[in-house]
């Protein structure tokens, strides 16, 4: 329970924790942010790390942010965007490679009698991927959990790497630049700073919206089909 509480606290007070980390680690914060995005997109067993919310929060610090003690924490927008783009692109590339080389073996792997990667999450991504094809690599960037599994599934499937890489880069640019700049331009607004927890929940909800819409449509079609039978 303590671990879950710590994770929830980190998510809800991401701006406060990031402020402290920037002041404490200085230039090394760029490496920390790089690793979080790289691991979240590159390792199929780490879908719970912050993605969209972290990009937004990091973007707010590119405009400089002062805490209650008068301490200013700031990040360089160009350096941040460059490093996080590399992290997002290389993370997806690693995930694709892992899916290509060891995907099926990983899916069958069990620890303590339980499958390492939830079959439910794999099935969710498969449904999403089959419906949208290659553009899933782009859309998945904005959907938690699916974002981590999509390149892995692409590696397991027959998607050519040249095509995957193309959509990987496009998706990374839209995701990293778009969400980070949203934080940069709007994160300093008083209403955002005073309600940062609500904003984080809003980002998570918006990120999950595409999958929820697809799921609702699927349920509706299934119900309609059952009625016709």
C-alpha positions in Angstrom: 0.0 0.0 0.0 2.9 2.4 0.8 4.2 1.9 -2.8 0.8 2.6 -4.3 0.4 5.7 -2.1 3.9 7.0 -3.1 3.1 6.5 -6.8 -0.2 8.2 -6.5 1.3 11.1 -4.6 4.0 11.4 -7.2 1.4 11.6 -10.0 -0.9 14.1 -8.1 2.0 16.4 -7.0 4.1 15.9 -10.1 4.9 19.6 -10.3 6.2 19.8 -6.7 8.3 16.6 -7.0 9.7 17.8 -10.3 10.6 21.2 -8.8 12.5 19.5 -6.1 14.3 17.1 -8.5 15.4 20.0 -10.7 16.8 21.9 -7.8 18.5 18.8 -6.3 20.0 17.2 -9.4 20.5 20.2 -11.7 21.5 19.2 -15.2 21.1 15.5 -14.4 17.4 16.1 -14.4 17.5 15.8 -18.2 18.9 12.3 -17.9 16.2 11.4 -15.3 13.4 12.6 -17.6 15.1 10.9 -20.6 15.2 7.6 -18.8 11.5 7.8 -17.6 10.2 8.4 -21.1 12.6 5.8 -22.6 11.6 3.1 -20.2 7.9 3.9 -20.3 7.9 3.6 -24.1 10.7 1.0 -24.4 9.9 -1.7 -21.9 6.6 -3.5 -22.2 6.4 -4.3 -18.5 6.6 -0.6 -17.5 3.3 0.9 -18.7 2.5 2.6 -15.4 5.2 5.3 -15.6 4.0 8.9 -16.2 4.0 9.9 -19.9 1.6 12.6 -20.9 1.5 14.2 -17.5 5.3 14.2 -17.2 5.7 15.9 -20.6 3.1 18.6 -19.6 4.7 19.1 -16.2 8.2 19.3 -17.6 6.9 21.9 -20.2 5.7 24.2 -17.4 9.3 24.4 -16.0 10.7 25.5 -19.4 9.1 28.9 -18.6 10.6 28.9 -15.1 8.7 28.2 -11.9 9.1 29.6 -8.4 8.1 27.7 -5.3 6.8 29.0 -2.0 10.4 29.5 -0.8 11.2 31.7 -3.8 13.4 29.1 -5.4 13.3 29.1 -9.2 13.5 25.9 -11.2 13.7 25.9 -14.9 14.5 23.7 -17.9 15.8 24.5 -21.4 12.9 24.0 -23.8 15.1 23.1 -26.8 17.4 20.7 -24.9 14.3 19.1 -23.2 12.5 18.6 -26.5 15.5 17.1 -28.3 16.3 14.6 -25.5 12.7 13.5 -25.0 12.2 13.1 -28.8 15.3 10.8 -28.8 13.9 8.9 -25.8 10.5 8.4 -27.3 11.8 7.3 -30.7 14.5 5.0 -29.3 12.1 3.6 -26.7 9.6 2.5 -29.3 12.3 1.1 -31.5 13.6 -1.0 -28.6 10.1 -2.2 -27.8 9.6 -3.1 -31.5 12.9 -5.1 -31.4 11.9 -6.9 -28.2 8.6 -7.8 -29.8 10.3 -9.0 -32.9 12.9 -11.1 -31.2 11.4 -12.4 -27.9 7.7 -11.3 -28.1 6.1 -14.7 -28.1 8.4 -16.1 -25.5 7.7 -13.1 -23.2 3.9 -13.5 -23.6 4.1 -17.1 -22.4 6.5 -16.3 -19.5 5.0 -16.7 -16.0 6.1 -15.6 -12.6 4.4 -17.1 -9.5 1.9 -18.8 -11.8 0.8 -15.5 -13.4 1.6 -14.4 -16.9 4.3 -11.6 -16.9 2.3 -9.4 -19.3 -1.4 -9.3 -18.8 -3.2 -11.0 -21.6 -6.0 -8.6 -21.2 -3.7 -5.7 -22.0 -2.3 -7.5 -25.0 -5.8 -8.2 -26.3 -6.7 -4.5 -25.9 -3.7 -3.4 -27.9 -4.4 -6.1 -30.6 -8.0 -4.9 -31.1 -6.8 -1.3 -31.3 -3.9 -2.2 -33.6 -6.0 -4.4 -36.0 -8.6 -1.7 -36.5 -6.3 1.2 -37.1 -3.3 -0.5 -38.8 0.0 1.4 -38.9 -1.5 4.7 -37.7 -2.0 3.0 -34.3 1.7 3.8 -33.7 0.8 7.5 -33.8 -2.6 7.3 -32.0 -1.2 5.0 -29.3 1.2 7.7 -28.2 -1.7 9.4 -26.6 -3.3 6.3 -25.0 -1.8 5.0 -21.7 -0.9 1.3 -21.6 -1.6 1.0 -25.3 1.3 3.4 -25.9 3.7 0.9 -24.3 2.2 -2.2 -25.9 1.6 -1.0 -29.5 5.3 -1.1 -30.7 5.8 -4.5 -29.0 2.8 -5.9 -30.8 4.0 -4.3 -34.1 7.3 -6.2 -33.6 5.4 -9.5 -33.0 3.4 -8.9 -36.2 4.5 -8.5 -39.7 4.9 -4.7 -39.8 8.1 -3.7 -41.7 10.6 -1.8 -39.7 10.9 1.0 -42.3 7.1 1.7 -42.1 7.2 1.3 -38.3 10.0 3.8 -38.0 8.2 6.4 -40.1 5.1 6.3 -37.9 7.3 6.1 -34.8 9.0 9.4 -35.6 5.8 11.1 -36.6 4.0 10.0 -33.5 6.9 10.9 -31.2 7.1 14.5 -32.7 3.4 15.1 -32.3 3.3 13.6 -28.8 6.5 15.1 -27.2 6.4 18.5 -28.9 2.6 18.9 -28.6 2.1 17.9 -25.0 5.3 19.6 -23.8 4.5 22.9 -25.5 1.0 22.8 -24.0 2.7 22.8 -20.6 5.1 25.5 -21.7 2.4 27.9 -22.9 -0.4 27.1 -20.5 1.3 25.7 -17.4 2.1 29.1 -15.9 -1.6 30.2 -15.9 -2.8 30.7 -12.3 -5.8 28.5 -12.8 -3.6 25.7 -14.0 -1.1 26.1 -11.1 -3.9 26.3 -8.5 -5.6 23.1 -9.9 -2.7 21.1 -11.1 -4.1 17.8 -9.6 -7.3 18.3 -11.6 -5.3 19.1 -14.7 -3.3 15.8 -14.3 -6.5 13.8 -14.0 -7.8 15.7 -17.1 -4.7 14.8 -19.1 -5.1 11.1 -18.1 -8.8 11.1 -19.0 -8.2 12.7 -22.3 -5.4 10.3 -23.0 -7.7 7.3 -22.4 -10.6 8.8 -24.3 -9.7 7.3 -27.8 -9.6 3.8 -26.4 -12.8 4.3 -24.3 -14.6 5.6 -27.4 -13.5 2.6 -29.4 -14.6 0.3 -26.6 -18.0 1.9 -26.4 -18.5 1.6 -30.2 -17.4 -2.0 -30.0 -19.9 -2.8 -27.2 -22.7 -1.0 -29.2 -21.9 -3.0 -32.4 -21.8 -6.2 -30.4 -25.1 -5.5 -28.7 -26.7 -4.7 -32.0 -25.3 -7.9 -33.6 -26.6 -10.0 -30.7 -30.0 -8.3 -31.0 -30.2 -9.1 -34.8 -29.4 -12.7 -34.0 
